[in-house]
Amino acid sequence: MPRHLSFVVSVLFALAALLGASVFTVDQRQYAIIFQLGEIKEVISEPGIAFKWPLIQNVRLFDKRVLTLDSVEPERFLTAEKKPVLVDSFVKWRIHDVRQYYISVNGDEMLARTRLTQTVNSGLREEFGRRTVHDVVSGARDSIMTEVQKKADADMRAIGVEIIDVRLKRVDLPPEVSESVYSRMETERKRVANELRSQGAAEAEKIRANADRQSEIIIAEAYRDAQKIKGEGDARAASIYGKAFGANPEFYAFYRSLEAYRGSFKSKSDVLVLEPNSEFFKYLKNSGRGK
């Protein structure tokens, strides 16, 4: 091969190598920072093909996607009542200002995660310290997450990080506290149950006494009405008897004597001592006489 042809090939290879070292691609999920002699020369946030000077410039790529910081173990916080709770949470974050991110943490994601963990835990500790156990377990979880997200976002903007969301996955009581809490809950439930039973028994007695009083009133009124009706009936019967017997006094006397005879001689063992000419035997002695 002629010498000049070898030189041309060598130059072409060198140019191709320089071109390969000068061209790089930025993915849509990435930021790119071009450094020149260790200093930030340019920040590329749009995807596509970019160029750099070989040898004197180098490129570092940073993730643009939303990242998740999930706690490995639940953190222990104290409530306003000085009671410990175990909190399991996670954070959604992303790089907002890649230049500031590199200046603040040297582009080290682990260092950024450490600082983010400290900031979020500090916010959670402050929010839990202002609320009771009931609030943090059920009543105020949404407001806690919102406040912590706002405060952590404001703090982390200083290092070029945006906090998108802070979520509480679980808030539990430590085992040593759970037993005492459950015991108090059981005692309280028993107290409420006994109170309800006492109220029910008192109400039942009240209803029963009222029912007995109403029953006595109804019976008394019924007896009164019955006696009134009976008295009216007896009076009417006496009136009828009086009118009937008044029409024939002799028949009335005879009828009454028969009633007396029937009552006196009802039993064979009865003994009646009277004089033979007593007025009592008037109709017995005269039973065969007259018409």
C-alpha positions in Angstrom: 0.0 0.0 0.0 1.4 3.4 -0.9 2.6 5.5 2.1 0.2 8.4 1.3 -2.8 6.0 1.2 -1.9 4.6 4.7 -1.7 8.2 6.0 -5.1 9.0 4.6 -6.6 5.9 6.3 -5.0 6.8 9.6 -6.3 10.3 9.4 -9.8 9.0 8.7 -9.7 6.6 11.6 -8.5 9.5 13.8 -11.3 11.7 12.7 -13.8 9.0 13.2 -12.5 8.4 16.7 -12.6 12.1 17.5 -16.1 12.3 16.1 -17.2 9.4 18.2 -15.7 11.0 21.3 -17.4 14.3 20.5 -21.0 13.0 19.9 -23.3 11.7 22.6 -27.0 11.1 23.0 -29.3 12.4 25.7 -32.3 10.2 26.5 -35.6 11.8 27.2 -35.4 10.3 30.7 -32.1 12.0 31.4 -30.4 15.3 32.1 -26.8 15.9 30.8 -24.1 18.2 32.2 -21.0 18.9 30.1 -17.9 19.6 32.1 -14.8 21.4 30.9 -11.8 20.8 33.0 -14.0 20.0 36.0 -16.3 23.0 35.7 -19.9 23.0 34.5 -19.9 24.2 30.9 -23.5 23.4 29.8 -26.6 21.7 31.0 -28.8 19.8 28.5 -32.3 19.0 29.5 -33.8 18.2 26.1 -33.4 14.8 24.5 -31.4 14.4 21.3 -27.8 14.3 19.9 -25.3 16.7 21.4 -21.6 17.5 21.0 -18.7 18.1 23.2 -15.0 18.7 22.8 -13.0 15.5 23.2 -10.3 15.2 25.8 -11.1 18.6 27.5 -14.8 18.0 28.0 -16.7 15.1 29.6 -20.4 14.4 30.2 -22.4 13.1 33.2 -26.0 11.9 32.9 -28.6 12.3 35.6 -32.0 10.6 35.9 -35.0 12.9 35.1 -37.7 10.4 36.2 -39.7 10.4 39.4 -37.8 8.4 42.0 -39.0 6.7 45.1 -37.5 6.8 48.5 -39.0 4.0 50.6 -38.0 3.6 54.2 -36.4 0.2 55.0 -37.6 0.1 58.6 -40.5 2.0 60.2 -39.3 5.1 62.1 -40.3 5.8 65.7 -41.9 9.2 66.5 -43.5 10.6 69.6 -47.0 12.1 69.6 -48.2 15.1 71.6 -49.0 12.7 74.4 -45.4 11.4 74.4 -46.5 8.1 73.1 -44.3 6.4 70.5 -45.7 5.3 67.1 -44.0 3.4 64.3 -44.4 5.1 60.9 -43.8 3.5 57.6 -43.6 6.1 54.8 -42.3 6.7 51.3 -41.4 9.8 49.2 -41.8 10.6 45.5 -39.0 13.0 44.3 -37.1 14.0 41.2 -34.3 16.3 40.2 -35.7 19.7 39.5 -32.5 21.8 38.9 -29.7 19.5 37.8 -27.0 22.2 38.1 -27.9 23.0 41.7 -28.3 19.3 42.3 -24.7 18.7 41.2 -23.3 21.7 43.1 -25.1 20.7 46.3 -24.5 16.9 46.5 -21.9 16.5 43.7 -24.5 14.5 41.8 -24.4 11.7 44.3 -27.9 10.1 44.5 -27.1 8.3 47.8 -26.1 11.6 49.4 -29.3 13.2 48.1 -31.4 10.3 49.5 -29.7 10.7 52.9 -30.4 14.4 53.0 -34.0 13.8 51.8 -34.5 11.2 54.5 -33.3 13.6 57.2 -35.6 16.4 55.9 -38.7 14.2 55.7 -38.1 12.6 59.1 -37.7 16.0 60.7 -41.0 17.2 59.2 -42.8 14.0 60.3 -41.3 14.3 63.8 -42.6 17.9 64.0 -46.1 17.1 62.7 -46.5 14.0 64.9 -45.3 15.9 68.0 -48.2 18.3 67.6 -51.0 15.6 67.3 -52.5 12.9 69.5 -52.4 9.1 68.7 -56.0 9.2 67.5 -55.2 12.0 65.1 -52.1 10.4 63.6 -53.8 7.0 63.3 -57.0 8.0 61.7 -58.0 11.6 61.9 -55.2 13.8 60.4 -53.1 11.6 58.2 -53.9 13.6 55.0 -53.0 16.9 56.6 -49.8 15.5 58.0 -48.7 14.2 54.5 -49.6 17.6 52.9 -47.7 19.6 55.5 -44.6 17.4 55.4 -44.6 17.5 51.6 -44.8 21.3 51.5 -42.0 21.8 54.1 -39.7 19.1 52.6 -40.2 20.5 49.1 -39.3 24.0 50.3 -36.1 22.7 52.0 -35.0 20.4 49.2 -35.4 23.0 46.4 -32.1 24.4 47.8 -30.3 21.3 46.4 -32.3 21.2 43.2 -34.7 18.5 44.3 -38.5 18.6 44.0 -40.7 16.6 46.5 -43.8 15.4 44.6 -45.5 13.5 47.3 -45.0 12.1 50.9 -47.2 9.1 51.9 -47.7 7.3 55.1 -48.2 3.6 54.4 -48.8 2.6 58.0 -48.9 4.0 61.5 -48.7 1.5 64.2 -48.2 1.4 68.0 -45.2 -0.4 69.3 -45.9 -3.8 70.8 -45.3 -2.6 74.4 -47.8 0.2 73.9 -50.4 -1.8 71.9 -51.1 -4.1 74.9 -51.8 -1.3 77.3 -53.9 0.5 74.7 -56.0 -2.6 73.9 -56.4 -3.2 77.6 -57.7 0.4 78.1 -60.0 0.0 75.1 -61.4 -3.3 76.5 -62.0 -1.6 79.9 -63.7 1.3 78.3 -65.9 -0.9 76.2 -66.9 -2.9 79.3 -67.7 0.3 81.1 -69.9 1.5 78.3 -71.5 -1.9 78.0 -72.3 -2.0 81.8 -73.6 1.6 81.6 -75.9 0.6 78.7 -77.1 -2.5 80.5 -77.9 -0.3 83.6 -79.8 2.2 81.5 -81.6 -0.6 79.8 -82.6 -2.3 83.1 -83.8 1.1 84.5 -85.8 1.7 81.4 -87.3 -1.8 81.6 -88.3 -1.2 85.2 -89.8 2.1 84.3 -91.8 0.5 81.4 -92.8 -2.4 83.6 -94.0 -0.1 86.5 -95.9 2.0 84.0 -97.6 -1.1 82.5 -98.5 -2.4 86.0 -100.0 1.1 86.9 -102.0 1.1 83.7 -103.2 -2.4 84.3 -104.4 -1.5 87.8 -106.1 1.6 86.5 -107.9 -0.4 83.7 -108.9 -3.1 86.1 -110.2 -0.6 88.7 -112.1 1.3 86.0 -113.5 -1.9 84.7 -114.6 -3.0 88.2 -116.2 0.4 88.8 -118.1 0.2 85.5 -119.1 -3.4 86.3 -120.4 -2.5 89.7 -122.2 0.5 88.3 -123.9 -1.7 85.7 -124.6 -4.3 88.2 -126.1 -1.8 90.6 -128.2 -0.3 87.8 -129.3 -3.9 86.9 -130.2 -4.7 90.5 -132.1 -1.4 90.9 -134.0 -2.1 87.7 -134.7 -5.7 88.8 -135.9 -4.5 92.2 -138.1 -1.9 90.5 -139.6 -4.6 88.2 -140.1 -7.0 91.2 -141.7 -4.2 93.2 -144.1 -3.3 90.5 -144.9 -7.0 89.9 -145.4 -7.8 93.5 -147.2 -4.6 94.3 -149.9 -5.6 91.9 -150.7 -8.6 94.1 -149.4 -8.5 97.6 -150.8 -11.8 98.6 -149.0 -13.6 95.7 -145.8 -11.8 96.7 -146.2 -13.1 100.3 -146.8 -16.6 99.0 -143.8 -16.4 96.6 -141.5 -15.2 99.4 -142.7 -18.0 101.7 -141.9 -20.6 99.0 -138.5 -19.1 98.7 -138.1 -19.4 102.5 -139.3 -23.0 102.5 -136.9 -23.9 99.7 -134.0 -22.4 101.6 -134.9 -23.9 105.0 -135.6 -27.4 103.8 -132.7 -27.6 101.3 -130.7 -30.1 103.3 -132.1 -33.1 105.2 -129.7 -32.5 108.1 -131.1 -29.0 108.7 -133.1 -28.6 112.0 -135.7 -25.9 112.4 -137.5 -25.4 115.8 -140.7 -23.5 115.5 -144.1 -23.5 117.1 -146.8 -25.4 115.0 -149.0 -22.4 114.8 -146.1 -20.1 113.7 -146.8 -17.7 110.9 -144.0 -19.4 109.0 -146.2 -22.4 108.2 -149.1 -20.3 107.1 -149.2 -21.5 103.5 -148.3 -25.1 104.5 -151.3 -25.4 106.8 -153.6 -23.7 104.3 -152.2 -25.4 101.2 -155.4 -27.5 100.6 -157.9 -24.7 101.2 -159.3 -22.1 99.0 -159.5 -22.0 95.3 
